[in-house]
Amino acid sequence: MTSTPAERPATNWAGSYRYTAPQWVAPTTVEELQQVVASADRVKVLGSRHSFTDITDTAGTLISPAQLPRRIELDPAAGQVTVDGGIRYGDLVEPLHAKGFALANLASLPHISVAGAVATGTHGSGDGIPALGAAVAALELVAPDGSLVRLARGDEGFDGAVVSLGALGPVVSLTLDVEPAFTVRQDVWTGLTWDLLDEHFDAITTSGYSVSMFTHWADGVEQVWVKGRVDADDGARDDAVPPFPGAVAATTPMHMLSGAETDAVTQQLGVPGPGFERLPHFRLGFTPSRGAELQSEYLLPRSAARDAFAAMRPLAQQLAGVLQVCEIRTTAPDALWLSGSEGRDTVALHFTWSLDLDAVYAVLPAIEEVLLPLQGRPHWGKCFVAEADALAPLYPRWTDFADLRDRLDPDRTFGNAFLDRVLG
């Protein structure tokens, strides 16, 4: 069961973090996973390696879920599917579609694991769509003694256990809400100035089921990606509705990163297709974004959107040397205690950086100086510098989560240096 050096991924997905765990294992059954946890002083699980920090590292045993059995159990009557924690969204959505079902929303790339994305508060975009964790109806995790603990909606502590940062134990299964499969078209628009964004922000974000805007903060918003749900036979190119006055429709596929290959992005130009092939920005079979990069994200109350835009624009020159692009998205509220969208309609500012750790961490304090006072919550899986004392006031259920953690993991079997910094 112990992994060999050749099986050990040395770094995270971007190559920005090198794992230091002294022991690696790759269990082949849930029972083996339970045994590993029960016998370890410190343990963490490594998913699709898409986090950008030491959030999944440990001074003890690092578990790879790669050899655990895949699980996709659809319950059409309940409108739910139960999956293993290690499965990637991209490997789930196509089998779901083949049976006539879909997830309500997806993140910008389908390469990420379900358990990891949910645990870090990952989200897609859409005024009416909450973060991915809101689709979780139940989850099963491994307790420090190796036993299985199942929590479902309505259970005490459930809303704290979904976005858990891995602090409560390995998640071995999740039950997700599904809905009938649907069709989406994707159109890209240009020509959005700051004045137009301020005036028409609400109209733009409601112009599609999922809307993303891309900017470098200097000269307005360069691209607006509108993903609209349509009937299967509706989607002629000339049916696209401009989301703001003067919008110019793209006539060739566009990548949000300058000079990047457009083969990697999902179908644009208003061609309708299955939702799982349009809601992500990137295709599963390609390297998403540029791959060699860093990312940060801050989720703010929607009511602070215009203040955030105004605060960010003066930083454009300071960010120019390291920023590849910034994406503006919105999400609906959820009830998950450590979610960036807990209790509020949200606007998210997502930064894709060059792969330069020193340069990125040099500019993050200036960003947090303006966004944290606006109640900006950092994405747990991405780069940020705020620590527990600055983070705690941003989450009304902070102490509730601390109490839940004390109950489920009193000896900090699932703790690590990252959690020490951000949870205290």
Residue pairs with C-beta under 8 A, 6 or more apart in sequence:
1 25
1 26
1 27
1 28
1 32
1 36
2 23
2 24
2 25
2 26
3 24
3 25
3 26
3 64
7 24
7 26
7 64
7 66
8 19
8 24
9 19
9 46
9 49
9 64
10 18
10 19
11 17
11 18
11 19
11 49
12 19
12 49
12 50
12 51
12 52
13 48
13 49
13 50
13 111
13 291
14 52
14 291
14 292
14 293
14 294
14 295
14 355
15 292
15 355
16 52
16 294
16 355
16 357
17 51
17 52
17 53
17 54
17 57
19 46
19 56
19 57
19 62
20 54
20 57
20 59
21 44
21 57
21 58
21 59
21 60
21 61
21 62
22 59
22 60
23 60
23 61
23 62
24 61
24 62
24 63
24 64
25 36
25 61
25 62
25 63
25 64
26 63
26 64
26 65
26 66
26 67
27 33
27 35
27 36
27 63
27 67
27 68
28 67
28 68
28 69
29 68
29 69
30 68
30 69
30 148
30 172
33 63
33 65
33 68
33 142
33 170
33 172
34 142
34 146
34 147
34 148
35 146
36 43
36 61
36 63
37 43
37 63
37 142
37 143
37 144
37 146
37 169
37 170
37 413
38 144
38 145
38 146
39 146
40 60
40 61
40 413
41 60
41 413
42 58
42 59
42 60
42 61
42 412
42 413
42 414
42 415
42 416
43 58
43 60
43 61
43 62
43 63
43 170
43 413
43 414
44 56
44 57
44 58
44 60
44 61
44 62
44 63
44 166
44 414
44 416
45 56
45 62
45 63
45 64
45 65
45 85
45 115
45 166
45 170
45 171
46 56
46 62
46 63
46 64
46 65
47 56
47 65
47 85
47 86
47 112
47 113
47 115
47 116
48 88
48 111
48 112
48 113
48 116
49 56
50 111
50 112
50 113
50 116
50 381
51 116
51 120
51 381
51 382
52 294
52 295
52 381
52 382
52 383
53 381
53 382
53 383
53 418
54 416
54 417
54 418
55 120
55 165
55 166
55 380
55 381
55 416
55 418
55 419
56 62
56 116
56 166
57 416
57 417
57 418
58 416
59 416
59 417
63 170
65 84
65 85
65 86
65 113
65 170
66 86
68 84
68 86
68 172
69 84
70 84
70 86
70 87
70 91
71 82
71 83
71 84
71 87
71 173
72 81
72 82
72 83
72 87
72 92
72 95
72 96
73 81
73 82
73 83
74 80
74 81
74 96
74 99
74 101
74 178
75 81
75 82
76 99
76 100
76 101
79 101
79 177
79 178
79 179
80 137
80 175
80 176
80 177
80 178
81 92
81 96
81 101
81 175
81 176
81 178
82 138
82 173
82 174
82 175
82 176
83 92
83 114
83 173
83 174
83 176
84 172
84 173
85 113
85 114
85 115
85 170
85 171
85 172
85 173
85 174
86 113
86 114
86 115
87 113
87 114
88 110
88 111
88 112
88 113
88 114
88 284
89 103
89 106
89 107
89 110
89 111
89 112
89 113
89 114
89 117
90 110
90 111
90 280
90 284
92 103
92 114
93 102
93 103
93 106
93 110
93 276
94 276
96 102
96 103
96 178
96 181
96 276
97 181
97 274
97 275
97 276
100 180
100 181
101 178
101 179
101 180
101 181
102 178
102 179
102 180
102 181
102 182
102 274
102 275
102 276
103 135
103 176
103 177
103 178
103 179
103 276
104 129
104 135
104 177
104 179
105 123
105 124
105 125
105 126
105 129
105 132
105 135
105 210
105 279
106 124
106 132
106 275
106 276
106 279
106 280
107 117
107 122
107 123
107 124
107 132
107 280
108 124
108 212
108 280
108 281
108 282
108 288
108 327
109 280
109 281
109 282
109 288
109 289
110 276
110 280
110 282
110 284
111 282
111 284
111 288
112 122
114 132
114 174
114 176
115 170
115 171
115 174
116 122
116 381
117 132
118 132
118 133
118 136
118 139
118 162
118 163
118 171
118 174
119 162
119 163
119 164
119 165
119 166
119 171
119 380
120 163
120 165
120 379
120 380
120 381
121 131
121 133
121 163
121 299
121 336
121 338
121 339
121 340
121 341
121 379
121 380
121 381
122 131
122 132
122 133
122 379
122 381
123 130
123 131
123 132
123 299
123 329
123 331
123 340
123 341
123 348
124 131
124 132
124 210
124 279
124 329
124 331
125 210
125 211
125 212
125 329
125 330
125 331
125 348
126 208
126 209
126 210
126 211
126 330
126 331
126 332
127 205
127 206
127 211
127 330
127 331
127 332
127 345
128 209
128 332
129 209
129 210
129 331
129 332
130 331
130 332
130 333
130 334
130 341
131 163
131 331
131 334
131 336
131 339
131 340
131 341
133 162
133 163
133 334
133 336
133 339
134 332
134 334
134 335
134 336
135 176
135 177
136 162
136 174
136 175
136 176
136 177
137 152
137 153
137 175
137 176
137 177
138 150
138 151
138 152
138 153
138 174
138 175
139 150
139 151
139 161
139 162
139 171
139 173
139 174
139 175
140 148
140 149
140 150
140 151
140 171
140 172
140 173
140 174
141 148
141 149
141 151
141 161
141 168
141 169
141 170
141 171
141 172
142 148
142 149
142 169
142 170
142 172
143 149
143 169
143 408
143 409
144 169
144 408
144 409
144 411
144 413
144 414
148 172
149 169
149 408
151 157
151 158
151 161
152 158
152 175
157 404
157 407
157 408
159 335
159 336
159 337
159 397
160 336
160 337
160 338
160 397
160 400
160 401
160 404
161 168
161 404
161 408
162 336
162 339
163 336
163 337
163 338
163 339
163 380
164 171
164 338
165 338
165 380
165 418
165 419
165 422
165 423
166 414
166 419
167 405
167 409
167 414
167 415
167 419
167 423
168 404
168 405
168 408
168 409
168 414
169 408
169 409
169 413
169 414
181 274
181 275
182 229
182 274
182 275
183 229
183 230
183 231
183 232
183 235
183 272
183 273
183 274
183 275
184 209
184 210
184 227
184 228
184 229
184 230
184 272
184 273
184 274
184 275
184 277
184 278
184 279
185 227
185 228
185 230
185 235
185 240
185 270
185 271
185 272
185 273
185 278
186 225
186 226
186 227
186 228
186 266
186 267
186 268
186 269
186 270
186 271
186 278
187 208
187 225
187 226
187 228
187 240
187 249
187 250
187 268
187 269
187 270
188 223
188 224
188 225
188 226
188 249
188 250
188 253
188 254
188 268
188 269
189 223
189 224
189 226
189 242
189 243
189 244
189 247
189 248
189 249
189 250
190 222
190 223
190 224
190 247
190 248
190 250
191 244
191 246
191 247
191 248
192 204
192 213
192 220
192 221
192 222
192 224
192 244
192 247
193 220
193 221
194 220
194 221
194 309
194 313
196 220
196 244
196 245
196 246
197 204
197 213
197 220
197 221
197 244
197 309
198 306
198 309
200 243
200 244
200 245
201 305
201 306
203 243
203 244
204 211
204 213
204 224
204 243
204 244
205 211
205 330
207 226
207 228
207 241
207 243
207 244
208 226
208 227
208 228
208 243
209 227
209 228
209 229
210 226
210 227
210 279
211 224
211 225
211 226
211 227
211 243
211 329
211 330
212 224
212 225
212 281
212 327
212 328
212 329
213 221
213 223
213 224
213 225
213 327
213 328
213 329
214 221
214 222
214 223
214 224
214 225
214 256
214 325
214 326
214 327
214 328
215 221
215 222
215 325
215 326
215 328
216 222
216 316
216 319
216 320
216 323
216 325
216 326
217 312
217 313
217 315
217 316
217 319
217 323
217 326
218 313
218 316
218 317
218 320
221 328
223 250
223 254
223 256
224 243
224 244
224 247
225 256
225 268
225 281
226 240
226 243
227 278
227 279
229 275
230 272
232 272
234 272
235 270
235 271
235 272
236 270
237 269
237 270
237 271
239 270
240 249
240 270
242 249
250 268
250 269
251 269
252 262
252 269
253 262
253 265
253 268
253 269
254 262
254 265
254 268
255 261
255 262
255 264
255 265
256 281
256 325
256 327
257 289
257 290
257 324
257 325
257 352
258 324
258 325
260 289
260 290
261 286
263 283
263 286
264 282
264 283
264 286
264 287
264 288
265 281
265 282
265 283
266 277
266 278
266 279
266 280
266 281
266 282
266 283
267 273
267 277
267 278
277 283
281 288
282 288
282 289
289 324
289 352
290 324
290 352
292 355
293 324
293 352
293 353
293 354
293 355
294 352
294 353
294 354
294 355
294 356
294 357
294 360
294 382
294 383
295 350
295 351
295 352
295 353
295 379
295 382
295 383
296 350
296 351
296 353
296 360
296 364
296 367
296 378
296 379
296 382
296 383
296 384
297 340
297 348
297 349
297 350
297 351
297 378
297 379
297 382
298 348
298 349
298 367
298 368
298 371
298 372
298 376
298 377
298 378
298 379
298 384
299 331
299 340
299 341
299 346
299 347
299 348
299 376
299 377
299 378
299 379
300 308
300 346
300 347
300 348
300 349
300 371
300 374
300 375
300 376
300 377
301 344
301 345
301 346
301 347
301 374
301 375
302 330
302 344
302 345
302 346
302 347
303 345
304 347
304 374
304 375
304 376
305 347
307 374
308 347
308 349
308 370
308 371
308 374
308 376
311 370
311 371
311 374
312 326
312 349
312 367
312 370
312 371
315 363
315 366
315 367
315 370
318 363
318 366
319 351
319 363
321 359
322 353
322 354
322 356
322 359
322 360
322 363
323 351
323 352
323 353
323 354
324 352
324 353
324 354
325 352
326 349
326 350
326 351
326 352
327 348
327 349
327 350
327 352
328 347
328 348
328 349
328 350
329 347
329 348
329 350
330 345
330 346
330 347
330 348
331 340
331 341
331 345
331 346
331 348
332 341
332 345
332 346
333 341
333 342
333 343
333 344
333 345
333 346
334 341
334 342
335 342
335 343
336 342
337 395
337 397
337 398
337 400
337 401
338 380
338 395
338 397
338 398
338 401
340 346
340 348
340 377
340 378
340 379
342 395
342 396
342 397
343 396
348 379
349 371
349 376
350 379
351 367
353 359
353 360
353 383
354 360
360 383
361 383
361 385
364 383
364 384
364 385
365 385
368 376
368 378
368 384
368 385
368 386
368 390
372 386
372 390
372 394
375 394
376 394
377 391
377 394
377 395
378 384
378 386
378 391
380 422
386 422
387 421
387 422
387 424
388 421
388 422
388 423
388 424
389 424
391 398
391 422
392 398
392 424
395 401
401 423
402 423
405 423
409 415
412 419
